[in-house]
Amino acid sequence: MTRTPDRALEPDTDESPARAVPALADRSNAFTDFDAAIADLPSSVAGFAAALGLATGGDSQGETSETDVPAVGACRCRPTVEQPAGTGITDRHELVVDASACPGDGDLASSPACRATVVSSLEARDVDAVRTRSDGTERTYADAAVGLLLAAGRFAERARFHDEALADRARSDPLAAARRATGRAGALARIAAESGLAAGADRVWDRVPDGGDRSVGPTTVEPRAGDPDPDPYQVALRAFVGPVVSRARVSRRPPPARSLRDTTSLPTGATARIYDGRESEGAVYHLSPVAHDLEPDATATLAAAYAVLAEGSVGGGARAAGRAVRRVADPDDPTETLAAVLDRHTHGLGVFEHLFADERVSDVVVSAPVTETPVRVVVDGERLPTNVRLTPDGAASLASRFRRESGRAFSRSSPTLDASVVAETGRRIRVAGVTAPASEGVGFAFRARDDDAWTLPRLVSVGSLPAEAAAFLSLAVERGAATIVAGTRGAGKTTLLGALLWELPAATRLVSIEDTPELPVDALREHGRDVQALHTDVGAGAGGGASGNRRNGPNGCGRGGFSPTAALRAALRLGDGALVVGEVRGEEAGSLYEAMRVGAHGHAVLGTIHGDSAAAVRERVVSDLGVPASSFGATDLVVTCARDGDSRYVAAVEEVRAAGDDATFVPLFERREGALRSTGAVERGDSAVFERSCRDDESYGALLERLERRAGRFDRLATAALTTPDACDRGRRGGP
């Protein structure tokens, strides 16, 4: 079955690739509105248009140039050099090969003619990667594969002066050419060494089982997992493969010389395998996505459906992908599978949906430069590289989506981003992004948020803090203490803060202020708590919108959004209740400490901040955030969280004692011998915070007895694994 839309755009059979490219480019005037038609779809649609040979205008395609390389033998590939946009890297160039009219499909491992066309184009210039596209499938050659192709191009360029036949052999069979050149004395052996061809060939033979047969020629099929040992070119030119609609490419073949540890079938239809390697190599997470294992006919149908979706002729909405597939599919096509794949890659997170469908995966990291770095995952606390790489279009598409989701800029002038998304399995994901000039291009870190609410008994059960410390914090928050939770990134600050919110009296109104929703607001509401959530824009100025933006309204709602400072001021006008700030990091600190000073109508004020001790928090608040030293004294407690590898725990609980502009810190709990232990200050009656927590008719000793009973309750709940909010509420009704 042949239905890819680019068939109608092919040049006549006698037209050379060098003439075909401008001929297609000349037709781009007919598509001046193409960008507008696909504005609501991921930017990878533009990449698909490029695969069809259409110019979409703007800068989404980056720089494109002809390579002026004639077709070699039966090859009808059309190569161009492009500078991909969306990665944040300005000096990257890729050879993009349109193989839609080529019988070799642009498979460089299997087709010597396609290989010769690519190597010939690389005689003129170097590139960072080679991509071939045919029938909706894209193959990406990077790392050692592109290194061998570049070396062959350099060798052929210099060797043709000495031996035209050997130079021609290097284009189609660089491994054989390397063997012949190194077997000779003189200029050709030197050129093979200086071009890197000899070393590249040696690395291939080292990776071929049993050293390989150096006279074996290429096969004609692309291997899949479980196939027999590959021939040399299947090793040398191993591609990252995927449908054009995908934002990522995967290496299909399992890593060599490794043993299978585990196989997991994911609810998205993908399969995840973990392979153990030698000690120096470590384990690998190997993903087999549905979209990357489709048969060629199904992949062609998927590409055609993608084109229909881009045209907008089937409308939009959640069912558009299914309508697009059914319009172009044959009765024997797996239409439901294709519809799910198309929807996943146009409205979902693409290949990342599979990774987060694995409940063992807590984190996914894509480091810049994304096209050269494998996606990494954290599986049950173990950090593993994967066989997945993001494409330039994929990086641009994700950046565009997260800009939309967050409503914030993500560019050179604003190179960081925080957003929240929901995976198709329902898992909530927090996304942190970075781009140039803060990094070498676009990079992302994804973290799955635990949908099961964290409570203090649950933290006790996992060893994050002992029951005695949990009981003390519970009483302090219940009695209205102003508490700052400190720690480094990933130390568990927000988790602890969320657990403390369950300790507020059930009748207390809570106003939460966050830029990226992470606190358990919905869960609290489901349990009958009164919670008013305010969402802010960290890019907005103190007046509420973007700094200096005169169009901001009086309530701080301008083009830049609702600022944290404006939100805090609004929160103080929303009536009596507790106040929680997801993260204190800017001008809102002054308003927060004003709220602490007045006691927020007698209720608790809580927040998180970066810092590794109470002294470090004071330095940051006073010196960096401009809060008067005297105002910092409104803080009652600083609770410091820390992490050791994948373990997160409370490292210290310190009481703040202020005297004018000075402040001292009294440790109430500190970490000794690997555990958080009481310093005895509370038990000796030496805690001003605990004393202030006593009600008018309650003695210090009576509150100590209440503290002891609450610690016992937390310990029993943790031991019995009764740590849900409902279980904690039942336990609370049965004791202090």
N, C-alpha and C positions, 0 to 999 in steps of 0.2 A: 504494500500500500504506500502510495506517495502522495502526500497532501500538504507538504510544507509550503507556505505562501511564496517563498523565494523562487520557486520554480518559474513563476510567470515573469520573473525579473532577470532570468539568465540571458546573457548575450548569445548571439549566434555562435554555432559551434566552431566557426573558424576565427573567432575573435580572441586575441591573446589576452592573458590576464592583465598585462600592463595597460591595454586599451579598455578593458572591461570596467576597471574601477572608476575612471572619470566618466564613462558612459552612464554608469549607475548614479554617480554623484550629480550629473546634469539633471537627472529626473527629480532631484530633491525639491525643486520648486513646486512640484505638485503636492507636496506634503508640508506646506508651511504651517498648517494648523495642527500638525501631528502632536506636538508637545501639549497643546491645550486639550486634545482628545484624551491624553493619558495622564493628565495632571493629578488625578486622584489615585493613580496606581503607583506602586513602588517604582523607584527610578530604574530598577533592573529592567523594566519594560523598554526603556531606551536602549539598554544593552541588547535586548532581543531585536529591536529594530536595526541595530547595527549588524546583527547576525544575518538579517535579511538583505542587507545592502542598502538600507534607507538612511538618508541623512536627516536627523531630527532637528537640526538647528541648535542655537545656543552653544553652551560649552559643556554639555553633558557627555559629549563624545570625546572631549579632549582633542589633542592634536593628531591629525591623521595625514600620512604621506604615502605615496606609491613607492613600491620597491622596484618596479620596472623589471620584474624577473619573468622570463618566459616559462611557459609550462614545460615540465620535464617528462618526456616519454608520454605515458598515458595519463599523467597528472593534469588536472584542470583546476587546481587550487589557485585562489586569488589572494595573495598576501599583501597586507598593508601594515605600516608601523603606526601605532596609536600611542598617545599619552593619556592614560586613563584618568578620569576625574573622580572625585569622591573619596580618595584615599588620604588626602592631605599631603601627598608627596608630589612635588612639582618636577622632579627630574627622573621619573620612571617612564620607560618606554617598553612597549610590548609588540611583538609580531603577531598580528591577528590574521588568521588564514580562513577565508571563506571557502570551504570544501564542499559546498552544496551541489556543485556540478561535477564533482570528481568521483570517479569510481572507487578510489582508495579511501574516501570519507575522511581524509586528513588524519588517518591513524598512522602516526610516524613510526610506531613499533612494528606495524605489519606491512606498510606500503613503502617500498624503496623509492618509488617515484615521488610520492608526497615528501618523503624525507629529503630527496634531492632538491625539490623546489624550495623547501625551507632553508636548507644549508646554503643554497645558492644565494638566497636573499640575505643571509647572514655574512656573506663575504663582504658586503658593503658597509655594514654597521653592526654594533653590538646592541642587544636588547636585554631586558630583565626577565622576560618570560615569553613563551610561545603558546598561543591559544589557537586551536583549530575548531571550526564549527561546521556541523553537517547534520541535516535532518533533525534539528532541535537538540542535538547533543554537542556539548563543548568539552574538549580535552585541554587541560592545562599542563604544560611541561615547564617545570621549574627546578631549582636546585641543581643536582648532578645531571639531570636530563638536559636542561638548557645549557649547562656547562659543556657537555659533550657536543651538542649542536654548534655552539659558538666556536669551540675548538676546531671542529671540522671545517667551519666556514673560514676561519683564519688560516688553517692549513691549506685549504683549496686555493685561496687567493694567492698565496706565496708559491705553492708547489706547482701551479700550472705553468710557470715560467720554465721549470726544470723538467716536468713530466706531466703533460696534459692528461694522459690516460689515468695516472694515479690521482690527480686532482679530481677528475671526474668520478673515480671510484670512491673518493672520500665523501662526495656529496650523497651518494646513495648507500654506501657501506663503509662508514668511517672506522669501524672496528677492523675490518680487513685491511683498509688503507693504512691504519696505524701499524698493524703487524708487518706489512710490506715495507713501510718507510723505516721502521726501527731495525729491520733486518738488513738495511743497506748502510753503507758508509757515506759520509759527505753531507751535502746540503740538505737532502730530504730527511735524514735522521735528525739533523739539527732543527729543522723546521717543525718536525713532529714533536720534539721536546719543547721548543720555545712557544709553540701555539697551544700547548697543553693537551694535544690529542693523544700523545703516548701515555701520559699520566692518567687521562680520563679513561682510556681503554683498559689500562691495568686495573683501575678501580672497578670497572665492570666485571672483568674476569675474576677478580677477588670475590665478587658477590654471586657469581654463577655457581650453583652446586657442583662440587667436585672440580672446580676450575673451568668447567665448560669445554666444549669442543670448538676451538677457535676457527674452525672452517665451516661451522654450521651457519646457514643462511636464515633469514627471518621467516616466521610463520605468517599465516594470513588471518588469524583470529585473535581478538583481545581476550586475555584470560580473565576468569572470575575465580572467586574463592573456591579452593578445592581442586583446581585444575592441576595437571602434572607440572613438573618443574619447567620453568619457562626457558625459551631460547635466549641468547644474549641480548637481543634488542627488547624483549619483553622486560628484562631487568634494567637495561640501560635507559630506555625511554618509557619508564613507567609514568603514566599520566594520572593526574587528578581529574576524574570524569564526573560529569553531571549534566542534566538537561539544562538548556539555556535559561529556562524559567527559574532555576534555582539560584540562590545567592551564594552558594558554596560549592566546592568541588571535593570529592572524596577519592582516596586511593582505594581501589577495589580489592587488590590483592593483600592478604594478611601480611604482617611484617615477617621477614624471613628469620629462621633459626629461633623461633619462639614457641612456647607451649601454651595451649589454650587453657585458661584458668576457669572461665565462666562464660556462659551464654544466657542472655536475657531477651525475651520477646517483649517488645514495648507496645503499649496500647495504640500507638500511631501506626503500627504495622511494620516498623523498623526492627532490626535486630542489633543488639549491642553485645560485643564480645570483648573480653579482657584477655590479653596475651601477656604472659610472663616472659621476660628476656633474661639475658645474662646479667650478672651483677652490675656491670658497667653501663648497661643500657636501660634497665628498668622495664616496667610494664607499659603497655599501650592499650588505650581504649579504642576499639575498632567498630565504627558504626556502618551499618548497611541500610541506608534509607530506602524507602519504597521508590521514590522518584528516580534514584540512581540505578535501580535494578529492573526497570521496565524494559520490555522487549523493544526493538527498534521501531516497529510499527506503532506501538503505543506511545513511544517518545515523540514520534512524528505527529500523532494526533494531539498530544499535549502541546506541542509547539504551535500547531494550527489553532487550537483553542485559545492559547495565549494571545495570538494575533487578533482573533475575533474579540477577545476581551479588551484589548488595547484600542480597537476601533470604536468601542462603545456601543456597538449595535445590539448588544443583548442587555443593555441597561446596567444598573449597579446593584448594590445591596448584597446581602449574604448569599443569595442564590445565583448570583451572576456567573460564578465559575461553573456551576452545573449546567446552566443554559448554554454557555460557550462550548463546553465539551460535547453536549448532546447535538449541537448544531453541526459539528464536523466529524463525529464518531461513526464508525461502522458498527453493525450489530455485534460483532465478535470482540469489540474493544472493551476493556474493563472500565466502563464509564464512571462507576461510582468511585473507584480508586483514583482515576484521573481527576475527577471533580474535587476530591479531597486534597490531592496533591496541588492542584492549581490554586485552590483557596488558601492552602497553607503557605504558598509562596507569593501570593499577592495580597492577602489580608492578614496573614499570620506572621510568625517569626521564622518561617522557612525551616532550615535544617535544625535550628535551635529548638524547635518544637519537639523533635525527637529526643534531644539531649535532656530537656526538662521533663519529658514523659518518663524518664528513668528516675524513680523516686530516690535512688541512691545518690543522684547528682545534686549537690548543693550549690556549686559555683561553676560558671563557665567564663573563661578568660580569653579574649582575643587581643593579643598584644600587637602594637604597631612595630613594623609595617605588616599589615594584616595579610597581604598576598604572599609574604615570605615566612610567615610564622604559623605553625599549626595551632588550631584551637585546642585549648587545654581545659580539662574538667577536674573537679574534685569529687571523687566517688568514695563515700563513707570515710571521708577525711584524707584520702590518698589522692595526691595531685598527679594526673596522668596526661600525657600528650595524646592527641587523637589523630585519625587519618583524615581530618576535615580541615579545609582552608577556605577562608572567605575570598570572594572575588572583589575586584574594584567596584563593580556595580552593586555588589552586596553590601560593601561598606557604605557606599553613598545612599543606598536604599534604607539601611538601618538608621543612619544619621538623620535622614529626612523624616522617617517615621517617629523617631524619638523627639525630634524638634516639634512635630505636630502634637504628640502625646503630652509633652511637658509645657508647650506654649512658650518655650524659651529659645533664645538664640544658641547656635552651636557653630562657631566660626573662628577665624583667627583672632577676632576681637573679643570673643567670648569662648575660650577653648575648652571649657569643661561643661558637663551636663549631668543632671540627675533626673531620672524618670522612673515611672512604674508602669508595667504592662502585665497583662494576664495571658498565660499560655492556654492553648486549646484544651489542656487537661484541667484547667481551673487553677493551676498554681500561680501565685502572684510573684512577680519577678521584679526586683529592683535593678535598675540599669545605671551604671556610671560610665560616662563617655569622656574621652579626651582627644584633642586633635592638635595640629600644629598651630602656633609655635611651641606649645607646651610639650609636644612629643614628636616622634618621627612619623606623624600622620595619625589617622584615626585609630583608636583603640577602645575596647569596651570590656567592662567587667559586669557579669550578670550574677545575681545572687537570689536564690529561691527563698521566699519568705515562708516560715513555718505557719501553716494555717491553724494549727492547734495552739490555742492561747497559752502563753507562758504565765505561770503563777509562781509565787514564792515557793510553795511546796514542790513544784516541779523543778525549780532551780536547785532546791535542796536535794531532790532525788538524783540529779545528775552530778552532784558534787560541786556546783558553782559557789555555794556558800553553806555554812552550817545552819542548823535550825535556830540556834541562839541568835545569830546575826540577822537571820530572816525575821525573827520575832521582833527584834529591836527596830528594824526598819519599818515593819508593819505598824507598830505602835506609833513611831515617829510620824509617818505619813497620815495615819488615822487622826492624830492629834494636831496636824497642821504644820509640821516642820517644813521649812524652806530647804529643799534638797537639790544638790547638783550631782548628777552622775557623770563621772569623768572616765577617760580612757582613750587609748589609741584607736585607730580605725580597725573595725572587726573585733573589738574586745568584748562586745556584748552590751554596750551602753543602752541601746534602744530596747533590747530584750529585757534587761533589768527594769528600765523605766516603765515598759508596758506591764510588767508583773506588779510593780508598785501601785499602778492605777487601780488594780482590783482590791487594794487595801483601803482605798477611800471609803468612807461610810456610804452605804447604798443610796441614801437620800441626797448625797452631795451632787450638785451640778458641776460638770467639768467642761471647761473650754480648752480645746487643744489647738495648737498652732504648729503647722508643719508645711514645709515646701514640697517634700516627697512623702506621701502617706505611708507610714510604717507602724504607727501605734494601733492597738486593737480596738479602734473606734467602733467598728461594726459589731464586733463580739460583745463589747460593753453594752451597746444599745440592745442587742438581742437578749441580754440578761436584765433588761429593765432599767439600765442606767441612763441618766439624762446627760447626753454629751452633745456639745455644739462644736463642730469642727470648722476651723478657719484654714484655708489653703493660701499660701503665700508664694510670691515670686522673689527668689533671693537676688535677682538682678534689679529689683526695683529699689529706688532710693528711699531716703527717710521720709520723703513726702508721700510715698506710696507707689509711684511709678518709677520708670527708668530715670536715673539721676539726670537732672537738668531738663527733663521733658516737661515743657510748660503745659502740655495738654492733660496732665494728670488732674483728676478731679479732687475735690476737697476731702473725700473719704479715702484717698490713696488708691483709687482704682483708675489708673491710666493705661496707656498702651503697654507699660512695663509690668502691669499687674498690681496685686495687693502686697505692699511691702510688709516684712515682719514687724517693723516698728508700728506701722498703721494698724496691723492686726492686733498687736498687744494693747494699743490704746483702745481699740474697739472692744477687746475682751474685757477690759476693766470697766466698760460701760454696759456689759451684758448681764449684770446682776451678780449677786453673791455666788460664790463657788470656787472650786479649785482651778488652778491654771497650770497647764503643762506646755512646754515649748520643746518641740522635737530636737532642735539643735540650736544652741546659742553661738553665733559666729559673726555678728556685725553690730550695726548701730542699735539693734533692738535690745542689746544687753542693758543699756541704760534704763529702758522702760521696764525690763524684767526685774531689775534690782529695785526700781521704784515700787513695783508690785510686791516684791519681798518685804520692802521696808514698811509698807502699809499693811502687810499681812494678807493681801487679797481677800479682804472681808473676813479674816479669821480662818481661812482654809489654806491647804497646802499649796505651795508653788514649787513646781518641779521642772527640770530641764536637763539636757545633756550638753557636754562641751568636751573638746579635745584637750587632753592633759593627762599626765601620769602620776599626779599627786595633788594634794590640796594646795601646796605652795605653788606648783606650776599653774594650777587653775587661777589662783589669785594674780599671778604675774600676767597671764593672758588676759584676764578680765580688766585689770587696772591699766597695764602698759599697752596692750594691743587693742583692746576694745574701748578704752577711754572711760571706763566707769570710775568715778571717784573712789579713792581708797576707803573713805568712810562708809560708802554705800555697800562695799563688799561685805562689811560686817553684818549685813542683813541675812547672809547665808547661815543656816544652822548646821548643815551637814554636807560634807563632800564624800561621796562614795566612789572609789576608784576601781575600775574593772581592768583586767589584764588578760592576756592570752599567752599560752605556751604551746606552739604548734596549733593543734586543733582544739585544745582545751581552753575554755574561757571560764574565768572565775573572778570573784570579788577579792581584790588585793588589800583593800584598806577601807575602814570607815572612820572618818576624822570629824571632830567637832570644831567649829570655827568660834573663836573667842576674840572679840574685837574690843579695842580700846582706842577710840579716835581713829586716826589713819593707820594704826598698827593692827595686826591680827596675828594670833598664835593658833596653832592647830594641835588639838589634843586627840591622840589616837584612842579610839574606843575598841576597835578590832583591827588587828594587824596580822599579816601572814608570817607564820613561824613554822619551821620544820614541815613545809609543804601543806599547811592548813591555815585557815583563817581562825584566829583565836582571840578571845576577849582579853583586853589589857587589865581588866579589873576596875576600870574607872567607873563604870556604871554601877557595879556591885558595891563599890566603896562610897557611893554617893557623890562622886566627883564629876558628874555630867550635868552641866547647866541645861542642855537640851532636854534631857530626861526629866529634870526637875520642873522645867517649864511645861512639860507634857502632863503633869499631874493636874487633875481637875480640882476645883475649889474644895470639894469634900473628900479628896483623895490624898493620902500620904505617899511619900516616896517609897516607903516599905510596901504599901499596898500595891503600888504600880510595879514594883519588882516582882511581887507574887504573880501578878497578871502576866508579866513578861515571861516568867518561868512556865506558867501553864500554857501560854501561847506557843512557846518553843516546843513543849511536849506535843501539842496538837500538830504542829508542822512536821515534827519528826514522825508521828504515827501516820499522817497522810502520805508522806513521802515513802515510808517503808511499805505501805499497802498499795502504792501506785495510784492513790486517789488524789490526783493532782489537777483535774479539770476545774474550771470555774464553778460548775454545779457542785462537785464534790467538796470543794473548798467552802462554798456557801453553806452546805449542810454541816460541815465541821464547825464553821463559825457560829452557827445557831446553837450548837451543842456545847460551846465553851467560849472563853474570852478571846 
